[in-house]
Amino acid sequence: MGNTSKKASLILAATILGTTAGSFLVVPNVHAAIESNVVKNDINWDTPSAPAAPSQVNARAGSEQVVLTWAPVDNAKSYNVRRYNVMNNTYDSVKANETTVLTTGVTDAVYTDTSVTNGQIYGYVVNAVYGDGQISQLSMPVIATPMEMSGNVKDSIVLQYKSGTTAGTDSNIIQPTFNIMNTSGTPVNLSDIRVRYYFNGGKDLTAKNFSATNVSFGSRNIEPNFVSLEKTYAQADSYIELLFNAEAGIIRAGGETGPMTFTIQKNQSGSSQANDYSYKDTSELTEWNKVAVYYQGDLVWGTEPDLNN
């Protein structure tokens, strides 16, 4: 596609800088320029002798940090994370292999880059490394722009909650409904938000134990992450963290997500939800501060359980 394709790449990349409604970034970590196939047609990503690249690579920007996640690669021993400067090098830096190796030996499919500056656009690619020394192809690049958190937004995220009506307190089914409200005058990017619900009986659960319904922007745009606590506490041994991808969109100024219902199927029964930290017996949406909401990595709503007791 030659120079025309490269120019299109630059134009699409430049749109990532676009803003509206004050400090709101329209697309802080989208793959628009990549998924258009503009870059894919410019760069020969395929190295026949190398294993396939990591997939589902995603970048989420916070304040002075970017969190990278990807799908675990079977038989991979570790991962290498590389970064390039979109502002200065654009995608030619990837084509010419002018990326900077941020870190090697990453053993989990997640890495947090804290060596970033707010307002700067960063590009990332990931390799898998196998036990026999083979290194996979480069992943498709992802983009993120860390931004300073607005105090206006920080004080304006509200979560409403109600408990499920199809499961009693002594059930292996948890079914909370959340509604996230943005009371500020600035649109909020849903990919900057994470929601944590603390409960018992969550060890060894996976995405197969989770489902979502009644999601206005599509349940496929919600990613569940089950985390087991190192110690078991009276009101929680785990939490589920809900993440939203870039395609989830925004919560407009003064708007809300609308009620979203989540079902968690535990592997054991007989434990009472009444003892779960984040549970409340209510059939009406109400503000509830025992479900925690993070915005750009900072706790902005609710309280975490006291894990020291």
C-alpha positions as CSV (number, residue, x, y, z in Angstrom):
1,M,0.0,0.0,0.0
2,G,3.1,2.2,0.1
3,N,3.2,5.8,1.4
4,T,-0.6,6.3,1.1
5,S,-1.1,3.5,3.7
6,K,1.5,5.0,6.0
7,K,0.0,8.4,5.8
8,A,-3.4,6.9,6.7
9,S,-1.7,5.3,9.7
10,L,-0.4,8.6,10.8
11,I,-3.8,10.3,10.4
12,L,-5.6,7.5,12.3
13,A,-2.9,7.7,15.0
14,A,-3.4,11.4,15.3
15,T,-7.1,11.0,16.0
16,I,-6.1,9.4,19.2
17,L,-5.1,12.8,20.4
18,G,-8.5,14.2,19.9
19,T,-10.4,15.4,22.9
20,T,-13.9,16.7,23.7
21,A,-15.7,17.9,26.8
22,G,-12.6,19.1,28.6
23,S,-10.1,16.5,29.6
24,F,-12.0,13.5,28.2
25,L,-9.9,11.5,25.8
26,V,-12.0,10.2,23.0
27,V,-10.0,7.0,22.4
28,P,-7.2,6.6,24.9
29,N,-6.3,3.0,24.1
30,V,-8.2,2.0,21.0
31,H,-6.8,-0.2,18.3
32,A,-8.5,1.8,15.5
33,A,-5.3,2.4,13.4
34,I,-4.3,-1.3,13.9
35,E,-7.6,-3.0,13.3
36,S,-8.1,-1.0,10.0
37,N,-5.4,-3.3,8.6
38,V,-3.5,-0.2,7.5
39,V,-0.5,-1.1,9.7
40,K,-0.9,-4.9,9.0
41,N,-0.6,-4.3,5.3
42,D,2.5,-2.1,5.7
43,I,4.4,-4.5,8.0
44,N,5.2,-8.1,7.4
45,W,4.4,-9.4,10.9
46,D,4.7,-13.1,9.9
47,T,8.0,-14.9,10.6
48,P,7.3,-18.4,9.4
49,S,9.9,-20.0,11.7
50,A,8.6,-18.3,14.8
51,P,5.6,-19.4,16.9
52,A,2.4,-17.3,16.8
53,A,2.3,-14.0,18.6
54,P,0.4,-13.5,21.9
55,S,-3.2,-12.5,21.2
56,Q,-5.9,-10.4,22.9
57,V,-3.3,-7.8,23.9
58,N,-4.9,-4.8,25.6
59,A,-3.5,-1.6,27.1
60,R,-5.4,0.4,29.8
61,A,-4.1,3.8,30.7
62,G,-4.2,5.2,34.2
63,S,-2.4,8.2,35.8
64,E,1.3,7.7,35.2
65,Q,0.8,4.1,34.3
66,V,-0.3,1.7,31.6
67,V,-1.5,-1.8,32.4
68,L,-1.0,-4.4,29.6
69,T,-2.8,-7.7,29.5
70,W,-2.9,-10.5,27.0
71,A,-4.1,-14.1,26.6
72,P,-1.7,-16.6,28.2
73,V,0.2,-18.6,25.6
74,D,0.3,-22.3,26.0
75,N,3.8,-23.6,26.9
76,A,5.3,-20.1,27.1
77,K,7.9,-19.7,29.8
78,S,7.8,-15.9,30.0
79,Y,7.1,-12.8,28.0
80,N,9.0,-9.8,26.7
81,V,7.3,-6.4,26.6
82,R,8.5,-3.8,24.1
83,R,7.5,-0.1,23.8
84,Y,7.7,2.5,21.1
85,N,6.9,6.2,21.1
86,V,3.9,6.8,18.8
87,M,4.5,10.6,18.8
88,N,8.1,10.4,17.5
89,N,8.4,7.1,15.7
90,T,4.8,6.3,14.7
91,Y,4.4,2.7,13.4
92,D,7.7,2.8,11.4
93,S,9.5,2.1,14.7
94,V,7.8,-1.3,14.9
95,K,8.5,-2.0,11.2
96,A,12.2,-1.2,11.7
97,N,12.3,-3.0,15.1
98,E,13.1,0.2,16.8
99,T,11.2,-0.7,19.9
100,T,12.6,-0.4,23.4
101,V,12.6,-3.6,25.5
102,L,10.9,-2.6,28.7
103,T,11.2,-5.9,30.5
104,T,11.9,-9.5,30.0
105,G,11.0,-12.6,32.0
106,V,7.4,-11.6,32.8
107,T,5.8,-14.8,34.0
108,D,2.1,-13.6,34.1
109,A,0.1,-12.3,31.2
110,V,0.0,-8.8,32.7
111,Y,2.5,-6.0,33.0
112,T,2.2,-2.5,34.5
113,D,4.4,0.2,32.9
114,T,5.0,3.0,35.4
115,S,7.8,4.7,33.4
116,V,5.3,6.8,31.4
117,T,4.4,10.5,31.3
118,N,0.8,11.7,31.4
119,G,-0.4,13.0,28.0
120,Q,2.1,11.0,26.0
121,I,0.9,8.3,23.6
122,Y,2.7,5.0,23.9
123,G,2.7,1.9,21.7
124,Y,3.4,-1.7,22.9
125,V,4.1,-5.1,21.5
126,V,4.6,-8.4,23.3
127,N,6.6,-11.6,22.6
128,A,6.3,-15.0,24.1
129,V,9.5,-16.9,25.1
130,Y,9.5,-20.7,25.2
131,G,11.5,-23.0,27.4
132,D,13.6,-24.1,24.4
133,G,14.6,-20.5,23.7
134,Q,12.2,-19.8,20.8
135,I,10.7,-16.3,20.7
136,S,7.3,-15.8,19.2
137,Q,6.3,-13.3,16.6
138,L,5.5,-9.7,17.7
139,S,1.9,-9.1,18.8
140,M,-0.1,-6.5,17.0
141,P,0.6,-3.2,18.7
142,V,-1.7,-1.6,21.2
143,I,-1.9,2.1,22.2
144,A,-2.5,3.9,25.5
145,T,-2.3,7.4,26.8
146,P,-1.9,7.9,30.5
147,M,-3.8,10.9,31.8
148,E,-3.9,12.7,35.1
149,M,-7.2,11.9,36.9
150,S,-9.6,14.8,37.0
151,G,-10.6,15.8,40.6
152,N,-14.0,16.5,39.2
153,V,-14.4,12.9,37.9
154,K,-12.7,11.4,41.0
155,D,-15.5,12.8,43.2
156,S,-18.3,12.0,40.8
157,I,-18.4,8.2,40.3
158,V,-21.3,6.6,42.1
159,L,-22.2,2.9,42.2
160,Q,-25.8,1.6,42.8
161,Y,-26.4,-2.0,43.7
162,K,-29.1,-4.6,44.3
163,S,-28.9,-8.3,45.1
164,G,-30.2,-11.0,42.9
165,T,-33.8,-12.1,43.1
166,T,-33.3,-15.7,41.8
167,A,-30.9,-16.9,44.4
168,G,-31.2,-17.0,48.2
169,T,-28.4,-16.2,50.6
170,D,-27.6,-19.9,50.9
171,S,-26.9,-20.5,47.3
172,N,-23.9,-21.2,45.1
173,I,-25.1,-18.4,42.8
174,I,-24.3,-14.8,43.3
175,Q,-26.3,-12.4,41.2
176,P,-25.6,-8.7,41.9
177,T,-26.8,-5.8,39.7
178,F,-24.7,-2.7,39.3
179,N,-25.4,0.7,37.9
180,I,-22.4,3.1,37.6
181,M,-23.3,6.8,37.6
182,N,-21.2,9.7,36.4
183,T,-22.4,12.9,38.2
184,S,-19.6,15.1,36.7
185,G,-19.8,17.4,33.7
186,T,-17.1,15.3,31.9
187,P,-17.6,12.0,30.0
188,V,-15.9,9.1,31.6
189,N,-14.2,6.3,29.6
190,L,-15.5,3.0,30.9
191,S,-12.1,1.3,30.2
192,D,-10.7,3.5,33.0
193,I,-13.1,1.9,35.5
194,R,-12.7,-1.3,37.5
195,V,-15.3,-2.7,39.9
196,R,-14.5,-5.1,42.7
197,Y,-17.0,-7.3,44.5
198,Y,-15.7,-9.3,47.6
199,F,-17.2,-12.6,48.5
200,N,-16.4,-16.1,49.8
201,G,-16.1,-19.3,47.7
202,G,-14.3,-17.7,44.8
203,K,-11.2,-19.7,44.7
204,D,-10.4,-21.5,41.4
205,L,-13.2,-19.7,39.6
206,T,-12.7,-18.7,36.0
207,A,-14.5,-16.7,33.3
208,K,-16.6,-19.8,32.7
209,N,-18.2,-19.2,36.1
210,F,-19.3,-15.8,35.0
211,S,-22.1,-14.3,32.8
212,A,-23.5,-10.9,32.2
213,T,-27.0,-9.8,31.0
214,N,-28.8,-6.6,30.4
215,V,-25.7,-4.7,29.4
216,S,-26.5,-1.8,27.2
217,F,-23.1,-1.7,25.5
218,G,-22.8,-5.4,25.1
219,S,-21.7,-8.1,27.6
220,R,-18.8,-9.1,25.4
221,N,-17.1,-5.8,26.4
222,I,-16.9,-6.8,30.0
223,E,-13.9,-8.9,31.2
224,P,-14.2,-10.8,34.6
225,N,-11.1,-11.4,36.6
226,F,-11.3,-13.6,39.6
227,V,-8.7,-13.0,42.3
228,S,-8.0,-15.2,45.2
229,L,-6.8,-13.5,48.4
230,E,-3.6,-14.8,49.9
231,K,-5.4,-15.3,53.2
232,T,-9.0,-16.3,53.9
233,Y,-10.9,-13.7,55.9
234,A,-14.3,-13.9,57.6
235,Q,-16.1,-12.0,54.9
236,A,-14.0,-12.8,51.8
237,D,-11.5,-15.2,50.3
238,S,-11.8,-13.7,46.8
239,Y,-13.0,-10.9,44.7
240,I,-14.2,-10.5,41.1
241,E,-12.8,-7.5,39.3
242,L,-14.9,-6.3,36.3
243,L,-12.9,-4.6,33.6
244,F,-14.4,-2.8,30.5
245,N,-12.6,-2.7,27.2
246,A,-12.4,0.2,24.8
247,E,-15.5,-0.8,22.9
248,A,-17.6,-0.4,26.0
249,G,-17.5,3.3,25.3
250,I,-18.2,6.1,27.8
251,I,-20.6,7.2,30.5
252,R,-21.7,10.6,29.3
253,A,-21.6,13.6,31.6
254,G,-24.5,13.2,34.1
255,G,-25.2,9.8,32.7
256,E,-25.1,6.1,33.8
257,T,-24.4,2.7,32.5
258,G,-27.9,1.5,33.3
259,P,-28.5,-1.7,35.4
260,M,-26.1,-4.5,34.6
261,T,-26.7,-8.0,36.1
262,F,-23.8,-10.4,36.7
263,T,-24.1,-14.1,37.6
264,I,-21.3,-15.9,39.4
265,Q,-21.6,-19.7,39.6
266,K,-19.5,-20.9,42.5
267,N,-18.0,-24.4,42.7
268,Q,-19.5,-25.0,46.1
269,S,-22.8,-24.6,47.7
270,G,-24.1,-24.0,51.2
271,S,-22.1,-20.8,52.0
272,S,-24.3,-17.9,52.9
273,Q,-24.0,-14.7,50.9
274,A,-25.1,-12.9,54.1
275,N,-21.5,-13.3,55.3
276,D,-19.9,-11.9,52.1
277,Y,-18.4,-8.4,52.4
278,S,-20.0,-6.9,49.3
279,Y,-23.4,-8.5,49.7
280,K,-26.5,-6.6,50.8
281,D,-30.1,-7.9,50.9
282,T,-31.9,-5.3,48.8
283,S,-34.2,-5.6,45.8
284,E,-34.0,-1.9,44.9
285,L,-31.0,-0.2,43.3
286,T,-29.3,1.8,46.1
287,E,-25.9,3.4,46.7
288,W,-23.7,0.8,48.3
289,N,-20.2,1.5,49.5
290,K,-19.0,-2.1,50.0
291,V,-18.5,-2.6,46.3
292,A,-15.3,-0.8,45.3
293,V,-14.9,1.3,42.1
294,Y,-11.4,2.2,40.8
295,Y,-10.9,5.0,38.2
296,Q,-7.5,5.1,36.5
297,G,-6.1,2.9,39.2
298,D,-7.3,5.0,42.2
299,L,-10.1,4.0,44.6
300,V,-12.9,6.5,44.0
301,W,-16.0,4.8,45.4
302,G,-16.6,2.4,48.2
303,T,-14.3,0.8,50.8
304,E,-12.2,-2.3,50.6
305,P,-12.5,-4.9,53.4
306,D,-10.0,-4.6,56.2
307,L,-7.7,-7.4,55.3
308,N,-5.5,-6.9,58.3
309,N,-8.2,-8.5,60.6
